[in-house]
Amino acid sequence: MNAVAEEPDEPTAMVGDPELTRDEPLARHTTWRVGGPADLFFRPRSVDSLQRFLAELPAATPVTWIGLGSNLLVRDGGIRGAVISTGALPKDFSIEGERGAGCSAALPCATFAKRCARLGLGPAAFFAGIPGSIGGALAMNAGAFGGETWDSVASVDTIDRGGHTRTRPKADFAVSYRTVNGPAGEWFIGASFEFPPVDSPAARESDAIRELLRERAAKQPLGLPSAGSVFRNPDGGHAGALIERAGLKGLRNGGAVVADKHANFIINTGTASAADIEALIAEVQRRVLDATGVTLEAEVRILGEAHA
């Protein structure tokens, strides 16, 4: 006899809430445009709503967080438990002191860069090259054009499984290349940044952002579904260069293909499944190892279950 999976408990106060849906296709919420359903999908419009949801969620229900859905591969079988999307939370931004800025985790990194530029705060232009939100950038110490998120972090705001919020100093976290380790069971909902003085006026900072975005558009396949850089850069090298050296530009698996414009991008040509993409990731890793002796590590997070 086949076992029947129990549906996850739904917080009673949330029954009928438009912020909460069942069996939500996550392909709608990832930049690769693939991914199976979330058992529960919660898209809070306020921190208060998020706190209530977490406080009422049964302790046995797993929780997964997503922001703008970049840097993320959700398998075709979807994600069990509750998926919380921060995309509808307020996109707050504030000036803090003479050289600081605060923002919510939901604020897109590009928006953060532009607002800092208008105020003459910096160096923050590199944030324009990060495709996700501040929350995702904090979680993985995202970077672009030589800058990294945590270089300028002063403190962060977090929320735990019980819905309790707190402010933590940067010292509570161990940060390295694309890796952030901190208190277990807490997620980012905001941050405060402090920047060193810059000599360039706000107009020049805005010009720098435009130039970085032009450079990004020239080098990356931005008009097609992807998740940004797929692999971490190995010590002393670049993943894209190693993939290109192995002759893998244009390598295809089903509807997934290694981009001709930038070899560290995998494109969904329109028919890819998550399984297509995951298999292509593994094939690129195998061939690069054979050709160069370097083991590429995935930068994208791979979540969920494959189809049974």
C-alpha positions as CSV (number, residue, x, y, z in Angstrom):
1,M,0.0,0.0,0.0
2,N,1.3,3.4,-0.9
3,A,1.7,5.9,1.9
4,V,-0.3,9.1,1.6
5,A,1.7,12.2,2.4
6,E,0.0,14.4,5.0
7,E,-0.6,18.0,4.0
8,P,1.3,20.5,6.0
9,D,-0.6,22.2,8.8
10,E,-1.8,25.7,7.9
11,P,-1.7,28.4,10.6
12,T,-5.4,28.8,11.5
13,A,-5.3,32.6,11.4
14,M,-4.0,32.4,7.8
15,V,-6.8,30.3,6.4
16,G,-8.2,32.2,3.4
17,D,-5.4,34.8,3.6
18,P,-4.5,36.0,0.1
19,E,-0.8,36.0,1.2
20,L,-0.9,32.2,1.6
21,T,-1.4,29.7,-1.2
22,R,-1.1,25.9,-1.5
23,D,0.8,24.0,-4.3
24,E,2.2,27.2,-5.7
25,P,4.4,26.5,-8.8
26,L,7.8,27.9,-7.9
27,A,8.7,28.3,-11.6
28,R,6.7,31.5,-11.3
29,H,9.1,32.8,-8.7
30,T,12.6,31.8,-9.9
31,T,14.6,33.5,-12.6
32,W,15.4,30.2,-14.3
33,R,11.6,29.8,-14.7
34,V,11.7,26.2,-13.4
35,G,10.6,24.5,-10.2
36,G,7.8,22.4,-8.9
37,P,5.2,23.4,-6.3
38,A,5.6,24.6,-2.7
39,D,3.3,22.9,-0.3
40,L,2.6,26.2,1.3
41,F,3.7,29.5,-0.3
42,F,3.6,32.6,1.9
43,R,4.2,36.1,0.5
44,P,3.9,38.5,3.4
45,R,3.3,42.2,2.8
46,S,4.5,43.3,6.2
47,V,7.0,42.2,8.9
48,D,4.0,41.9,11.3
49,S,2.3,39.5,9.0
50,L,5.5,37.5,8.7
51,Q,5.9,37.4,12.5
52,R,2.4,36.0,12.9
53,F,2.9,33.4,10.3
54,L,6.1,32.1,11.8
55,A,4.7,32.2,15.3
56,E,1.7,30.0,14.3
57,L,3.5,27.6,12.0
58,P,3.9,24.1,13.5
59,A,7.4,23.5,14.6
60,A,7.6,20.3,12.5
61,T,7.0,22.2,9.2
62,P,10.2,22.9,7.3
63,V,10.7,26.5,6.2
64,T,12.5,27.7,3.0
65,W,13.2,31.3,2.2
66,I,13.4,32.9,-1.3
67,G,13.9,36.5,-2.4
68,L,13.8,37.4,-6.1
69,G,14.5,33.8,-7.1
70,S,17.9,34.3,-8.6
71,N,20.9,32.1,-7.7
72,L,18.3,29.3,-7.1
73,L,17.4,26.0,-8.7
74,V,14.2,24.4,-7.4
75,R,13.9,20.8,-8.5
76,D,10.8,19.6,-10.5
77,G,9.2,17.9,-7.5
78,G,9.0,21.2,-5.6
79,I,9.6,22.0,-1.9
80,R,7.9,20.4,1.0
81,G,6.7,22.5,4.0
82,A,6.5,26.3,3.8
83,V,8.2,28.6,1.3
84,I,8.4,32.2,2.4
85,S,8.9,34.8,-0.3
86,T,10.2,38.2,0.8
87,G,9.3,39.8,-2.6
88,A,6.2,41.6,-1.3
89,L,7.7,43.0,1.9
90,P,8.2,46.8,2.0
91,K,11.2,48.0,0.1
92,D,12.4,50.3,2.8
93,F,15.5,52.5,2.5
94,S,16.8,55.1,5.0
95,I,19.8,57.3,5.7
96,E,21.7,56.5,8.8
97,G,24.2,59.0,10.1
98,E,26.6,60.7,7.7
99,R,27.9,57.6,5.9
100,G,25.3,55.0,6.5
101,A,22.2,53.6,4.9
102,G,19.6,51.1,6.1
103,C,17.3,49.0,4.0
104,S,14.9,46.0,4.1
105,A,15.9,42.6,2.8
106,A,13.3,42.9,0.1
107,L,15.0,45.9,-1.6
108,P,16.6,44.9,-4.9
109,C,20.3,45.4,-4.9
110,A,20.2,47.5,-8.0
111,T,17.8,49.9,-6.3
112,F,20.0,50.1,-3.3
113,A,23.0,51.0,-5.4
114,K,21.1,53.8,-7.2
115,R,19.7,55.3,-4.0
116,C,23.2,55.3,-2.4
117,A,24.6,57.0,-5.5
118,R,22.0,59.8,-5.4
119,L,23.1,60.5,-1.9
120,G,26.8,60.3,-2.6
121,L,27.2,57.2,-0.4
122,G,29.7,54.7,-1.5
123,P,31.4,52.7,-2.7
124,A,28.1,51.0,-3.4
125,A,27.9,51.0,-7.2
126,F,28.9,47.3,-7.4
127,F,25.5,46.4,-5.9
128,A,24.0,47.3,-9.3
129,G,25.6,44.1,-10.7
130,I,23.9,41.8,-8.2
131,P,20.7,40.5,-9.7
132,G,18.9,39.6,-6.4
133,S,17.6,41.4,-3.3
134,I,19.6,42.6,-0.3
135,G,18.4,39.6,1.7
136,G,19.9,37.1,-0.8
137,A,23.0,39.2,-1.0
138,L,23.4,39.1,2.8
139,A,22.8,35.3,2.9
140,M,25.6,34.5,0.4
141,N,27.9,37.5,0.6
142,A,27.1,38.2,-3.0
143,G,29.5,40.4,-5.0
144,A,30.1,42.0,-8.4
145,F,32.7,44.1,-10.1
146,G,35.2,43.5,-7.2
147,G,32.9,44.4,-4.3
148,E,31.2,42.2,-1.8
149,T,28.1,42.8,0.3
150,W,29.5,42.3,3.8
151,D,32.4,44.7,3.2
152,S,30.1,47.5,4.3
153,V,27.7,45.8,6.6
154,A,27.5,47.4,10.1
155,S,24.6,45.3,11.5
156,V,21.7,43.1,10.3
157,D,18.1,42.6,11.4
158,T,17.0,39.0,11.7
159,I,13.8,37.0,12.4
160,D,13.7,33.5,13.9
161,R,11.3,30.6,13.7
162,G,9.2,31.9,16.5
163,G,8.7,35.3,14.8
164,H,11.1,37.2,17.1
165,T,13.2,39.9,15.6
166,R,16.6,41.2,16.7
167,T,19.5,43.4,15.5
168,R,22.9,41.7,15.4
169,P,26.3,43.3,14.9
170,K,28.5,42.2,12.0
171,A,30.8,40.4,14.5
172,D,28.1,37.7,15.1
173,F,28.8,36.4,11.6
174,A,31.7,34.5,10.0
175,V,31.9,35.8,6.4
176,S,34.1,34.6,3.5
177,Y,33.8,34.3,-0.3
178,R,30.1,33.6,-1.1
179,T,29.7,32.1,2.4
180,V,28.0,33.5,5.6
181,N,27.6,31.6,8.8
182,G,25.7,33.1,11.8
183,P,23.3,32.2,14.5
184,A,21.2,29.1,13.5
185,G,17.5,29.4,12.8
186,E,17.5,33.1,11.9
187,W,16.9,34.9,8.6
188,F,17.7,38.4,7.3
189,I,15.0,40.9,7.1
190,G,17.1,44.1,6.9
191,A,20.6,45.6,7.3
192,S,22.5,48.7,8.1
193,F,25.5,49.7,6.0
194,E,28.3,52.1,6.7
195,F,30.5,53.3,3.8
196,P,33.9,54.9,3.8
197,P,34.1,58.5,2.4
198,V,34.4,58.8,-1.3
199,D,35.8,61.8,-3.2
200,S,33.5,61.4,-6.2
201,P,30.2,63.4,-6.3
202,A,26.9,61.7,-6.6
203,A,26.7,62.4,-10.3
204,R,29.9,60.4,-10.8
205,E,28.6,57.5,-8.7
206,S,25.6,57.4,-10.9
207,D,27.8,57.4,-14.0
208,A,29.7,54.5,-12.4
209,I,26.5,52.5,-12.0
210,R,25.5,53.1,-15.7
211,E,29.0,52.0,-16.8
212,L,28.9,48.9,-14.7
213,L,25.4,48.0,-16.1
214,R,26.6,48.6,-19.6
215,E,29.6,46.3,-18.9
216,R,27.2,43.7,-17.4
217,A,24.9,43.8,-20.4
218,A,27.8,43.4,-22.8
219,K,29.3,40.4,-21.1
220,Q,26.2,38.5,-19.7
221,P,23.1,37.0,-21.4
222,L,20.6,39.2,-19.5
223,G,17.5,38.8,-21.7
224,L,17.1,35.0,-21.2
225,P,16.1,33.0,-18.1
226,S,19.1,32.2,-16.0
227,A,20.2,32.3,-12.4
228,G,23.4,34.4,-12.7
229,S,26.7,32.8,-12.2
230,V,26.3,29.0,-11.7
231,F,29.7,28.2,-10.3
232,R,32.0,29.8,-7.7
233,N,35.3,31.2,-9.0
234,P,38.1,28.9,-7.8
235,D,41.1,30.3,-6.1
236,G,43.1,32.3,-8.5
237,G,40.9,31.8,-11.5
238,H,37.5,32.3,-13.1
239,A,34.9,29.6,-13.5
240,G,33.7,31.0,-16.9
241,A,37.3,30.9,-18.3
242,L,37.7,27.2,-17.2
243,I,34.4,26.2,-18.8
244,E,35.3,28.0,-22.0
245,R,38.8,26.3,-22.0
246,A,37.0,23.0,-21.8
247,G,35.1,23.9,-25.0
248,L,31.7,23.8,-23.3
249,K,30.1,27.0,-24.6
250,G,26.9,25.9,-26.3
251,L,26.8,22.5,-24.5
252,R,23.1,21.5,-24.2
253,N,21.0,19.1,-22.2
254,G,17.3,19.2,-23.1
255,G,16.2,22.8,-22.9
256,A,19.3,24.0,-20.9
257,V,22.4,25.3,-22.6
258,V,25.7,26.8,-21.5
259,A,25.6,30.4,-22.7
260,D,27.8,31.5,-25.6
261,K,28.1,35.0,-24.1
262,H,29.3,33.9,-20.7
263,A,30.2,30.3,-20.0
264,N,29.4,30.6,-16.3
265,F,25.7,31.1,-17.2
266,I,23.3,28.3,-18.0
267,I,20.2,29.4,-20.0
268,N,16.7,28.0,-20.1
269,T,15.9,28.2,-23.8
270,G,12.2,27.9,-22.9
271,T,11.6,24.2,-22.5
272,A,14.2,23.3,-19.8
273,S,13.2,21.4,-16.7
274,A,15.1,21.7,-13.4
275,A,16.4,18.2,-14.1
276,D,17.8,19.4,-17.4
277,I,19.7,22.2,-15.7
278,E,20.9,20.1,-12.8
279,A,22.2,17.4,-15.2
280,L,24.0,20.0,-17.3
281,I,25.6,21.5,-14.1
282,A,27.0,18.0,-13.3
283,E,28.2,17.5,-16.8
284,V,30.1,20.8,-16.8
285,Q,31.7,19.9,-13.5
286,R,32.8,16.5,-14.9
287,R,34.2,17.9,-18.1
288,V,36.0,20.8,-16.5
289,L,37.6,18.4,-14.0
290,D,38.7,16.1,-16.8
291,A,40.1,19.0,-18.9
292,T,41.7,21.2,-16.2
293,G,41.9,19.2,-13.0
294,V,39.8,21.8,-11.2
295,T,36.6,20.9,-9.3
296,L,34.0,23.6,-9.8
297,E,31.7,24.2,-6.9
298,A,28.1,25.3,-7.5
299,E,27.3,28.9,-6.5
300,V,23.5,28.4,-7.1
301,R,21.5,26.8,-4.3
302,I,19.8,23.6,-5.4
303,L,16.6,22.9,-3.4
304,G,13.6,20.6,-3.3
305,E,12.8,17.1,-4.6
306,A,13.1,15.5,-8.0
307,H,10.0,13.9,-9.5
308,A,9.3,10.5,-8.0
